Amino acid sequence: MDRYPPIAEHGLVGDLQTAALVSSRGVVDWFAAPRFDSPSIFAALLDHDGGGYFRLAPDDPGVSCRQLYYPDTAVLVTRFMSPDGVGEVFDWMPPERTGIPTDRHTLVRAVRAVRGTVRFAMECRPRFDYGRASHELDPGPSGAVFRSPGITAHLHTTGFPVVRDGRDVVGEVVLNVGESAAAVLTVCAPDGPAPPEPDVDAVTEQLWEAVDFWQLWVRNSRYRGRWSEMVNRSAITLKLLTYAPSGAPVAAATMGLPEQVGGERNWDYRYAWVRDGSLSVRALLDLGFVDEAVAFTHWLGDRLRQDNGEEALRIMYRVDGEPLLTEEVLPHFEGYRGSYPVRIGNAAADQLQLDIYGEALYALSEGREVGVQAGYRGWQVVARTLDWLVDRWDRPDEGIWETRGGRQDFTYSRVMCWAAFDRGLRLAADLSRPADTARWTGARDAILEQVMEHGWDESEQAFVQYYGGGVLDASLLLIPRVGFLAPKDPDWLATLDAMDRTLVSDSLVYRYDPAASPDGLRGSEGTFSLCTFLYVDALVRAGRLRMARYTFEKMLTYANHVGLFAEEIGPSGEQLGNFPQAFTHLSLITAARSLDEALDRAREKRR
């Protein structure tokens, strides 16, 4: 178990096109380049022996470690404390500001001694293409070049030499108080020019440029409410997980991290889900990050225009809009703590999930609030999509959770199809655009009547996961947010009470019960962090503020040491699943804002 640090023991750095994880012991054990969804260069988090890693830390096994972000930035600071001295490693990637895809990405690791004397050891052991590709090593006195088919990595050090260790390099530097050094890794195309050799002054300048970039960006936030530090950290995380050239956010920075240690629920999340991105638009607009929200709506419009086969829209894409995400297993990777198989690609990309049409129209209608609207030809694409959906909404599908147990008539899918027509009708009226409003209205009303009749389970006194299933599902917590029912409608309050009894465990919320609703996979999973924050929002809307605030405050205690959340929380409070998860952080923002405003209104009433 010591071979694999806890998932939560990591911070995230990135340059808006890719990202890396750095453990609290100073090890880069996940990094893929040149994009989020590229093959890995370091993946020791998925296979300690064959994945590759980049370590820069004291050799003292008794050293105490602490990790934090430089305030309001994506610059990660890992501190090492011992009786002989205190040292720090600053990790960051210079943000790519052009918005143009590039093959050149740099990970900077700067070290310094702030007290006494510290001996730092460095190991750079890349394993290209998920450990499947060999590489040639060309070592030099202050660095090395690693050459693998299709990609080259240049390592430069300042202040200390490196030596060959098989196909890798190692080094050591002793720093006294006030002294510093650096190790800079740049990956690029094989035929690209070599990066310039940095010096300590240049590295220091790059550090403060990165600090200024992130702090200036965060200042654009208009959020001034409670929990602002957590909200800002979530906003920075969403920004780090967004591929700047296209505006598409990935679901998480990683692949293959398990929802249950030792289990098979190990997916690749480095892609752009229509659902996640669409729901992020509201969170971004609430904070004042209009440019990011606009970029995604443009990306979404492009996806609606492209040929998606039989469906008008696919559930997920690569960050550049490519829809082919063939899933395969990496048989040579043992998986995080033996969680096998490790998958790349995602077969769920071929699933039918009808809710995405509702989320897409929800995003487009939210963008309308700040003047983001399609021109006439863009409106034609939206209208054509809804015309297509009129004849196709009443189908079984795989549902929001991408179950692999067969299609069902999922209630949430129908609710979001209702939202698609509802938002489409609003847009047509607001923009005075031509539309077949009679057919759209007919479909909207038919869905509502169907859900009220077949989605309601009399014995449970609640809306359930799918028609006739009798299983509760936390995705339905979005019912009041999209306006399908009023937040204090008796049927909705009864559903919320049923979820309290069945899905909520010490304020944490399960998606559903796999034992009661088989999803085609072995094993179980933890509580779903997204659903807990959705639960907070639903409690707020229902007027249950005391419970909402207590739930929210407790949920914040499950964040890791630098304020990041994975996908799930395990039985002992451990973080599980891919890390960090964008969906969790956007729902944190939404819940914080909703709860903060409700608390302010309640305070005003008491005056």
C-alpha positions as CSV (number, residue, x, y, z in Angstrom):
1,M,0.0,0.0,0.0
2,D,2.9,2.4,0.6
3,R,3.6,2.2,-3.1
4,Y,0.5,4.2,-3.8
5,P,-0.3,7.4,-1.9
6,P,-3.9,8.2,-1.1
7,I,-5.7,9.8,-4.0
8,A,-6.4,12.8,-1.9
9,E,-2.7,13.4,-1.2
10,H,-2.2,15.3,-4.4
11,G,-2.3,18.8,-5.7
12,L,-3.0,19.8,-9.3
13,V,-1.0,22.0,-11.6
14,G,-1.6,22.8,-15.3
15,D,-1.2,25.1,-18.2
16,L,-4.8,25.2,-19.6
17,Q,-4.1,22.4,-22.1
18,T,-2.9,19.6,-19.8
19,A,-2.2,18.9,-16.2
20,A,-0.1,17.0,-13.7
21,L,-0.6,15.6,-10.2
22,V,2.0,16.2,-7.5
23,S,1.9,14.1,-4.3
24,S,2.4,15.6,-0.9
25,R,5.8,13.7,-0.9
26,G,7.0,15.7,-3.9
27,V,6.3,13.1,-6.6
28,V,4.8,13.8,-10.0
29,D,3.0,10.5,-10.5
30,W,0.5,11.6,-13.2
31,F,1.2,13.7,-16.3
32,A,0.0,13.4,-19.8
33,A,1.0,15.6,-22.7
34,P,0.5,17.5,-25.0
35,R,-3.2,17.4,-24.0
36,F,-5.3,16.1,-21.1
37,D,-6.3,13.1,-23.2
38,S,-2.8,12.3,-24.5
39,P,-0.8,9.2,-23.5
40,S,0.8,9.5,-20.1
41,I,4.5,10.3,-19.5
42,F,4.3,9.8,-15.7
43,A,1.6,7.3,-14.5
44,A,3.1,5.8,-11.3
45,L,-0.3,6.4,-9.7
46,L,-1.6,3.6,-11.9
47,D,1.4,1.3,-11.9
48,H,4.2,2.0,-9.5
49,D,6.8,0.0,-11.3
50,G,5.9,0.7,-14.9
51,G,4.1,4.0,-15.0
52,G,7.0,6.5,-14.5
53,Y,7.4,9.4,-12.1
54,F,9.4,12.6,-11.4
55,R,10.5,12.9,-7.8
56,L,12.1,16.0,-6.2
57,A,12.2,15.8,-2.4
58,P,14.5,15.2,0.6
59,D,15.8,11.7,1.1
60,D,15.1,11.8,4.8
61,P,12.3,9.2,5.5
62,G,11.4,11.1,8.7
63,V,10.8,14.4,7.1
64,S,7.4,16.0,7.7
65,C,5.5,17.2,4.6
66,R,2.9,19.9,4.1
67,Q,1.3,21.1,0.9
68,L,-0.6,24.2,0.0
69,Y,-1.4,26.5,-2.9
70,Y,0.2,29.9,-3.2
71,P,-2.9,32.0,-2.4
72,D,-5.4,32.3,-5.2
73,T,-3.2,30.6,-7.7
74,A,-2.4,27.2,-9.3
75,V,1.2,27.3,-8.0
76,L,1.6,24.3,-5.7
77,V,4.0,24.5,-2.7
78,T,5.2,21.4,-1.0
79,R,7.1,22.0,2.3
80,F,9.5,19.5,3.9
81,M,10.4,20.0,7.6
82,S,13.1,18.2,9.5
83,P,15.4,19.1,12.5
84,D,18.2,20.0,10.1
85,G,16.2,22.4,7.9
86,V,13.0,23.3,6.0
87,G,12.8,23.1,2.3
88,E,10.1,24.0,-0.3
89,V,9.3,22.8,-3.8
90,F,7.3,25.1,-6.0
91,D,5.5,23.3,-8.8
92,W,3.7,25.0,-11.7
93,M,3.2,25.0,-15.4
94,P,3.4,28.4,-17.2
95,P,-0.2,29.0,-18.4
96,E,-0.6,28.9,-22.2
97,R,-2.1,32.3,-23.0
98,T,-2.4,32.2,-26.7
99,G,-5.4,29.8,-26.8
100,I,-3.7,27.9,-29.7
101,P,-3.0,24.2,-29.3
102,T,0.7,23.5,-28.8
103,D,2.9,20.5,-28.5
104,R,5.3,22.3,-26.1
105,H,4.4,22.1,-22.4
106,T,6.7,22.9,-19.4
107,L,6.6,21.6,-15.8
108,V,8.7,23.8,-13.5
109,R,10.0,22.5,-10.2
110,A,11.8,25.1,-8.1
111,V,13.4,24.2,-4.8
112,R,14.7,26.4,-2.0
113,A,15.9,26.1,1.6
114,V,14.1,28.4,4.0
115,R,15.8,27.2,7.2
116,G,18.9,25.3,8.0
117,T,20.3,22.8,5.4
118,V,18.2,20.5,3.1
119,R,19.5,17.7,0.8
120,F,17.1,17.3,-2.1
121,A,17.2,14.1,-4.3
122,M,15.8,14.1,-7.8
123,E,14.7,11.2,-10.0
124,C,13.2,11.7,-13.4
125,R,11.9,8.4,-14.8
126,P,9.5,9.0,-17.7
127,R,7.5,6.1,-19.2
128,F,6.0,7.2,-22.5
129,D,2.7,6.1,-24.0
130,Y,1.3,4.6,-20.8
131,G,4.6,2.8,-20.3
132,R,4.3,1.0,-23.6
133,A,6.9,3.0,-25.6
134,S,10.7,2.8,-25.2
135,H,12.9,5.9,-25.2
136,E,16.4,6.9,-25.8
137,L,18.4,8.9,-23.3
138,D,20.9,11.6,-24.0
139,P,22.3,12.8,-20.7
140,G,24.2,16.0,-20.2
141,P,26.0,17.8,-17.4
142,S,22.9,19.8,-16.4
143,G,20.0,17.7,-17.7
144,A,19.0,15.1,-20.3
145,V,16.9,14.6,-23.4
146,F,14.4,11.7,-23.5
147,R,13.4,10.7,-27.0
148,S,10.4,8.5,-27.6
149,P,8.4,8.0,-30.9
150,G,6.3,11.1,-31.4
151,I,7.5,13.1,-28.4
152,T,10.7,14.4,-26.8
153,A,11.2,15.5,-23.2
154,H,14.0,17.9,-22.3
155,L,15.1,18.1,-18.6
156,H,17.2,21.0,-17.5
157,T,18.5,21.6,-14.0
158,T,20.0,24.7,-12.4
159,G,22.4,24.4,-9.6
160,F,23.1,20.7,-9.6
161,P,24.2,18.0,-12.1
162,V,22.4,14.8,-13.1
163,V,23.8,11.3,-13.8
164,R,22.4,8.4,-15.8
165,D,20.6,5.7,-13.9
166,G,19.8,3.1,-16.6
167,R,17.4,4.8,-18.9
168,D,16.6,7.5,-16.4
169,V,18.5,10.3,-14.6
170,V,19.0,11.1,-11.0
171,G,20.6,14.0,-9.1
172,E,21.2,15.6,-5.7
173,V,21.6,19.1,-4.4
174,V,22.3,20.4,-0.9
175,L,20.8,23.8,-0.2
176,N,21.6,26.1,2.7
177,V,19.1,28.7,3.9
178,G,18.4,31.2,1.1
179,E,19.7,29.0,-1.7
180,S,17.6,27.7,-4.5
181,A,17.7,25.4,-7.6
182,A,15.3,24.1,-10.2
183,A,14.4,21.2,-12.5
184,V,12.5,22.1,-15.6
185,L,10.9,19.5,-17.8
186,T,9.7,20.5,-21.3
187,V,7.9,18.1,-23.6
188,C,7.6,18.9,-27.3
189,A,7.4,17.4,-30.7
190,P,10.5,15.5,-31.8
191,D,11.3,18.0,-34.5
192,G,10.7,21.0,-32.4
193,P,13.5,23.4,-31.2
194,A,15.1,22.6,-27.9
195,P,14.0,24.9,-25.1
196,P,16.5,27.4,-23.7
197,E,18.4,26.4,-20.6
198,P,16.9,28.2,-17.7
199,D,18.8,29.9,-14.9
200,V,17.5,30.6,-11.4
201,D,16.6,34.2,-12.1
202,A,14.6,33.2,-15.2
203,V,12.7,30.5,-13.2
204,T,12.0,33.0,-10.4
205,E,10.6,35.5,-13.0
206,Q,8.4,32.7,-14.5
207,L,7.1,31.9,-11.0
208,W,5.9,35.4,-10.3
209,E,4.4,35.6,-13.8
210,A,2.3,32.5,-13.1
211,V,1.3,34.0,-9.7
212,D,0.2,37.2,-11.3
213,F,-1.7,35.4,-14.0
214,W,-3.8,33.4,-11.6
215,Q,-4.4,36.1,-9.0
216,L,-5.5,38.6,-11.7
217,W,-7.9,35.9,-13.1
218,V,-9.4,35.2,-9.7
219,R,-10.0,39.0,-9.2
220,N,-12.6,38.8,-12.0
221,S,-14.8,36.8,-9.7
222,R,-17.7,38.8,-8.3
223,Y,-18.4,36.3,-5.5
224,R,-18.1,38.0,-2.1
225,G,-20.0,35.6,0.1
226,R,-19.2,32.9,2.6
227,W,-16.7,30.2,1.9
228,S,-15.0,32.4,-0.7
229,E,-11.7,30.6,-0.4
230,M,-13.3,27.3,-1.3
231,V,-15.3,28.9,-4.1
232,N,-12.1,30.5,-5.5
233,R,-10.3,27.2,-5.3
234,S,-13.1,25.4,-7.2
235,A,-13.1,28.1,-9.8
236,I,-9.3,27.8,-10.3
237,T,-9.8,24.0,-10.5
238,L,-12.5,24.3,-13.2
239,K,-10.1,26.7,-15.1
240,L,-7.3,24.2,-14.8
241,L,-9.5,21.4,-16.2
242,T,-10.6,23.4,-19.3
243,Y,-8.8,23.0,-22.6
244,A,-8.3,26.6,-23.5
245,P,-8.1,26.3,-27.3
246,S,-11.6,24.9,-27.5
247,G,-13.2,26.0,-24.2
248,A,-14.1,22.3,-23.4
249,P,-13.8,21.2,-19.8
250,V,-12.6,17.7,-19.0
251,A,-14.5,15.7,-16.4
252,A,-11.2,15.1,-14.4
253,A,-7.5,15.2,-14.9
254,T,-6.9,11.5,-14.5
255,M,-8.0,8.1,-15.8
256,G,-8.3,4.7,-14.1
257,L,-8.6,5.8,-10.5
258,P,-11.1,3.5,-8.8
259,E,-14.5,4.1,-7.4
260,Q,-13.8,1.2,-5.2
261,V,-10.2,0.1,-4.4
262,G,-9.6,-3.3,-6.0
263,G,-12.8,-3.0,-8.1
264,E,-13.5,-2.6,-11.8
265,R,-15.1,0.8,-11.9
266,N,-12.0,2.5,-13.3
267,W,-12.8,4.9,-16.1
268,D,-11.0,7.4,-18.3
269,Y,-12.5,10.9,-17.5
270,R,-10.1,13.1,-19.5
271,Y,-12.9,14.0,-22.0
272,A,-15.5,16.7,-22.4
273,W,-19.0,15.6,-21.3
274,V,-21.8,17.7,-22.7
275,R,-23.6,17.4,-19.4
276,D,-20.8,18.5,-17.2
277,G,-19.8,21.4,-19.4
278,S,-23.4,22.6,-19.8
279,L,-24.1,22.7,-16.1
280,S,-20.8,24.5,-15.6
281,V,-22.1,27.5,-17.6
282,R,-24.4,28.6,-14.7
283,A,-21.6,28.3,-12.1
284,L,-19.2,30.3,-14.2
285,L,-21.7,33.0,-15.0
286,D,-22.6,33.3,-11.3
287,L,-19.0,34.0,-10.5
288,G,-18.6,36.5,-13.4
289,F,-16.4,34.4,-15.6
290,V,-18.2,35.2,-18.8
291,D,-15.4,34.5,-21.2
292,E,-15.2,30.9,-20.1
293,A,-19.0,30.4,-20.2
294,V,-19.1,31.9,-23.7
295,A,-16.2,29.6,-24.9
296,F,-18.1,26.5,-23.9
297,T,-21.4,27.6,-25.5
298,H,-19.5,28.1,-28.7
299,W,-17.9,24.7,-28.4
300,L,-21.4,23.2,-27.7
301,G,-22.8,25.0,-30.8
302,D,-20.1,23.5,-32.9
303,R,-21.0,20.0,-31.6
304,L,-24.6,20.5,-32.5
305,R,-23.6,21.5,-36.1
306,Q,-21.3,18.5,-36.7
307,D,-22.3,15.1,-38.0
308,N,-23.0,12.9,-34.9
309,G,-24.3,9.9,-36.7
310,E,-27.9,8.8,-35.8
311,E,-28.1,11.2,-32.8
312,A,-28.1,15.0,-32.9
313,L,-25.5,15.1,-30.1
314,R,-23.1,12.7,-28.4
315,I,-22.6,12.5,-24.7
316,M,-18.9,13.2,-24.7
317,Y,-16.1,14.2,-27.0
318,R,-12.3,14.7,-27.0
319,V,-11.3,18.2,-26.1
320,D,-11.0,19.2,-29.8
321,G,-14.5,17.9,-30.6
322,E,-13.4,14.5,-32.0
323,P,-16.1,11.9,-31.0
324,L,-14.1,8.7,-31.3
325,L,-13.2,7.5,-27.8
326,T,-12.5,3.8,-28.4
327,E,-12.1,2.0,-25.0
328,E,-9.2,-0.4,-24.4
329,V,-7.5,-2.0,-21.4
330,L,-3.9,-1.5,-20.5
331,P,-3.0,-5.1,-19.5
332,H,0.5,-4.2,-18.3
333,F,-0.8,-1.8,-15.6
334,E,-1.7,-3.3,-12.3
335,G,-4.0,-0.3,-11.4
336,Y,-4.1,1.9,-8.4
337,R,-3.6,-0.5,-5.4
338,G,-4.5,-3.4,-7.6
339,S,-7.6,-1.8,-9.1
340,Y,-7.7,-3.6,-12.5
341,P,-8.6,-3.1,-15.3
342,V,-7.0,0.2,-16.2
343,R,-8.9,1.6,-19.2
344,I,-8.2,4.3,-21.7
345,G,-10.9,5.7,-23.9
346,N,-14.5,5.4,-22.8
347,A,-17.1,3.1,-24.3
348,A,-19.9,5.1,-22.7
349,A,-19.3,7.6,-25.6
350,D,-21.5,5.3,-27.7
351,Q,-24.4,5.2,-25.2
352,L,-27.7,6.9,-25.6
353,Q,-28.3,9.4,-22.8
354,L,-31.2,11.6,-23.7
355,D,-30.7,14.0,-20.8
356,I,-27.9,15.8,-22.6
357,Y,-30.4,17.6,-24.8
358,G,-31.9,19.3,-21.7
359,E,-28.5,20.2,-20.4
360,A,-27.4,21.6,-23.7
361,L,-30.5,23.9,-24.0
362,Y,-30.1,24.8,-20.3
363,A,-26.6,26.0,-21.1
364,L,-27.6,28.0,-24.1
365,S,-30.5,29.6,-22.3
366,E,-28.3,30.5,-19.3
367,G,-25.8,32.2,-21.7
368,R,-28.7,34.3,-23.0
369,E,-28.6,36.2,-19.7
370,V,-25.3,37.8,-20.6
371,G,-26.0,38.5,-24.2
372,V,-24.6,35.2,-25.5
373,Q,-27.0,34.2,-28.3
374,A,-26.7,32.4,-31.5
375,G,-27.2,34.2,-34.8
376,Y,-30.0,33.2,-37.1
377,R,-28.0,30.2,-38.5
378,G,-27.1,29.1,-35.0
379,W,-30.8,29.3,-34.0
380,Q,-31.6,27.1,-37.0
381,V,-29.3,24.4,-35.5
382,V,-31.1,24.7,-32.2
383,A,-34.5,24.5,-33.8
384,R,-33.5,21.6,-35.9
385,T,-32.3,19.7,-32.9
386,L,-35.6,20.2,-31.0
387,D,-37.6,19.3,-34.1
388,W,-35.6,16.1,-34.2
389,L,-36.1,15.4,-30.5
390,V,-39.9,15.8,-30.7
391,D,-40.0,12.4,-32.4
392,R,-37.2,10.7,-30.3
393,W,-37.5,11.7,-26.7
394,D,-39.7,8.7,-25.7
395,R,-37.0,6.0,-25.8
396,P,-35.3,3.9,-23.1
397,D,-31.6,5.0,-22.6
398,E,-28.6,4.2,-20.5
399,G,-29.2,7.2,-18.2
400,I,-26.9,9.9,-16.6
401,W,-24.8,7.4,-14.7
402,E,-23.7,5.5,-17.8
403,T,-24.8,2.2,-16.4
404,R,-23.9,-0.9,-18.4
405,G,-26.9,-3.0,-17.3
406,G,-29.2,-2.2,-20.2
407,R,-31.6,0.6,-21.2
408,Q,-34.5,1.8,-19.1
409,D,-37.0,4.6,-19.2
410,F,-35.0,6.8,-16.9
411,T,-37.0,9.5,-15.2
412,Y,-34.1,12.0,-15.1
413,S,-33.7,11.6,-18.9
414,R,-37.4,12.5,-19.4
415,V,-37.2,15.4,-17.0
416,M,-34.3,16.9,-19.0
417,C,-36.0,16.3,-22.3
418,W,-38.8,18.4,-20.8
419,A,-36.2,21.0,-19.9
420,A,-34.9,21.0,-23.5
421,F,-38.4,21.9,-24.9
422,D,-39.1,24.3,-22.1
423,R,-35.9,26.3,-22.6
424,G,-36.3,26.1,-26.4
425,L,-39.7,27.6,-26.1
426,R,-38.4,30.4,-23.9
427,L,-35.6,31.2,-26.3
428,A,-37.9,31.2,-29.3
429,A,-40.2,33.7,-27.5
430,D,-37.3,35.9,-26.1
431,L,-35.5,36.0,-29.5
432,S,-38.6,36.2,-31.7
433,R,-37.2,33.3,-33.7
434,P,-39.2,31.0,-36.0
435,A,-40.0,27.6,-34.4
436,D,-42.6,24.8,-34.4
437,T,-43.8,25.9,-31.0
438,A,-47.0,23.8,-31.2
439,R,-45.0,20.6,-31.5
440,W,-42.5,21.6,-28.9
441,T,-45.3,22.5,-26.5
442,G,-47.0,19.2,-27.2
443,A,-43.8,17.3,-26.5
444,R,-43.1,19.3,-23.3
445,D,-46.5,18.7,-21.9
446,A,-46.6,15.0,-22.8
447,I,-43.3,14.5,-21.0
448,L,-44.6,16.2,-17.8
449,E,-47.7,14.1,-17.8
450,Q,-45.8,10.9,-18.5
451,V,-43.3,11.5,-15.7
452,M,-46.0,12.4,-13.2
453,E,-47.8,9.2,-14.0
454,H,-45.0,6.7,-14.5
455,G,-42.0,8.3,-12.8
456,W,-43.9,8.4,-9.4
457,D,-43.8,5.4,-7.2
458,E,-46.7,5.2,-4.8
459,S,-45.1,2.8,-2.3
460,E,-41.9,4.9,-2.1
461,Q,-43.9,8.2,-2.2
462,A,-41.2,9.5,-4.5
463,F,-40.1,9.9,-8.0
464,V,-37.8,7.0,-8.9
465,Q,-34.9,6.2,-11.1
466,Y,-36.8,4.6,-13.9
467,Y,-40.4,3.7,-14.7
468,G,-41.5,0.8,-12.6
469,G,-38.2,0.4,-10.9
470,G,-38.9,1.6,-7.3
471,V,-35.2,2.8,-6.9
472,L,-34.3,6.3,-5.8
473,D,-31.8,8.3,-7.8
474,A,-29.9,11.4,-6.7
475,S,-29.9,12.9,-10.3
476,L,-33.5,13.9,-9.6
477,L,-32.2,16.5,-7.2
478,L,-32.0,18.7,-10.3
479,I,-35.8,18.7,-10.7
480,P,-36.4,22.0,-8.8
481,R,-33.4,23.7,-10.3
482,V,-34.6,23.2,-13.9
483,G,-38.2,24.1,-12.9
484,F,-39.9,20.8,-13.6
485,L,-41.6,21.1,-10.2
486,A,-41.6,23.9,-7.7
487,P,-39.0,23.4,-4.9
488,K,-41.8,23.2,-2.3
489,D,-44.2,21.1,-4.4
490,P,-45.6,18.3,-2.1
491,D,-44.6,15.5,-4.5
492,W,-41.0,16.9,-4.6
493,L,-40.8,17.4,-0.8
494,A,-41.9,13.8,-0.4
495,T,-39.2,12.7,-2.9
496,L,-36.6,14.7,-0.9
497,D,-37.7,13.0,2.3
498,A,-37.4,9.6,0.7
499,M,-33.9,10.4,-0.4
500,D,-33.1,11.5,3.1
501,R,-34.1,8.0,4.3
502,T,-32.5,6.0,1.5
503,L,-29.6,7.8,-0.2
504,V,-28.2,10.1,2.5
505,S,-25.6,8.8,5.0
506,D,-24.3,11.3,7.5
507,S,-25.0,14.1,5.0
508,L,-23.2,12.3,2.2
509,V,-25.3,11.2,-0.8
510,Y,-25.2,8.0,-2.9
511,R,-26.1,8.2,-6.6
512,Y,-28.4,5.2,-6.3
513,D,-28.2,1.7,-4.8
514,P,-26.5,-0.6,-7.3
515,A,-27.8,-3.7,-5.4
516,A,-31.3,-2.5,-5.9
517,S,-30.7,-1.3,-9.5
518,P,-28.0,-3.5,-11.1
519,D,-25.8,-1.5,-13.3
520,G,-23.9,-4.3,-15.0
521,L,-20.7,-4.0,-12.9
522,R,-19.3,-5.8,-9.9
523,G,-18.7,-4.2,-6.6
524,S,-20.0,-1.0,-5.0
525,E,-19.0,2.7,-4.9
526,G,-18.8,5.5,-2.4
527,T,-21.0,8.5,-1.9
528,F,-21.0,10.8,-4.9
529,S,-19.7,14.3,-4.1
530,L,-21.6,16.0,-6.9
531,C,-24.8,14.6,-5.4
532,T,-24.1,15.9,-2.0
533,F,-23.7,19.4,-3.2
534,L,-26.9,19.0,-5.4
535,Y,-28.6,17.8,-2.2
536,V,-27.5,21.1,-0.4
537,D,-29.0,23.1,-3.3
538,A,-32.2,21.2,-3.1
539,L,-32.5,21.7,0.6
540,V,-31.9,25.4,0.2
541,R,-34.7,25.6,-2.4
542,A,-37.0,23.7,-0.1
543,G,-36.3,26.2,2.7
544,R,-34.5,23.7,4.9
545,L,-31.6,26.1,5.6
546,R,-30.3,24.6,8.8
547,M,-29.9,21.2,7.3
548,A,-28.5,22.6,4.1
549,R,-25.8,24.6,6.0
550,Y,-24.8,21.7,8.3
551,T,-24.6,19.4,5.3
552,F,-22.5,21.8,3.3
553,E,-20.1,22.5,6.2
554,K,-19.6,18.8,6.8
555,M,-19.0,18.2,3.1
556,L,-16.2,20.8,3.1
557,T,-14.4,18.7,5.7
558,Y,-13.9,16.0,3.1
559,A,-11.9,18.2,0.8
560,N,-8.3,17.3,0.7
561,H,-5.5,19.5,2.2
562,V,-5.5,21.9,-0.7
563,G,-9.3,22.1,-1.2
564,L,-9.7,19.5,-4.0
565,F,-12.4,16.8,-4.4
566,A,-12.3,13.5,-6.2
567,E,-15.4,11.9,-7.6
568,E,-16.5,10.0,-4.5
569,I,-16.1,9.6,-0.7
570,G,-15.4,6.1,0.6
571,P,-16.7,4.5,3.8
572,S,-13.8,5.8,5.9
573,G,-13.9,9.3,4.4
574,E,-11.2,8.6,1.8
575,Q,-11.5,10.2,-1.6
576,L,-12.2,7.8,-4.5
577,G,-12.4,8.0,-8.3
578,N,-10.7,10.3,-10.7
579,F,-9.2,13.4,-9.3
580,P,-10.0,16.2,-9.1
581,Q,-13.5,16.1,-10.6
582,A,-14.8,19.1,-12.3
583,F,-18.5,18.2,-11.7
584,T,-17.9,18.2,-8.0
585,H,-16.3,21.6,-8.0
586,L,-18.9,23.3,-10.2
587,S,-21.7,21.9,-7.9
588,L,-19.8,23.2,-4.9
589,I,-19.9,26.7,-6.5
590,T,-23.6,26.4,-7.2
591,A,-24.4,25.2,-3.7
592,A,-22.3,27.8,-2.0
593,R,-23.9,30.6,-3.9
594,S,-27.4,29.3,-3.4
595,L,-26.9,28.8,0.3
596,D,-25.1,32.1,0.9
597,E,-27.9,34.1,-0.8
598,A,-30.6,32.2,1.2
599,L,-28.8,32.8,4.5
600,D,-28.6,36.5,3.7
601,R,-32.3,36.7,2.9
602,A,-33.1,34.8,6.1
603,R,-30.9,37.3,8.1
604,E,-32.7,40.3,6.5
605,K,-36.1,38.8,7.5
606,R,-35.0,38.5,11.1
607,R,-34.0,42.2,11.3
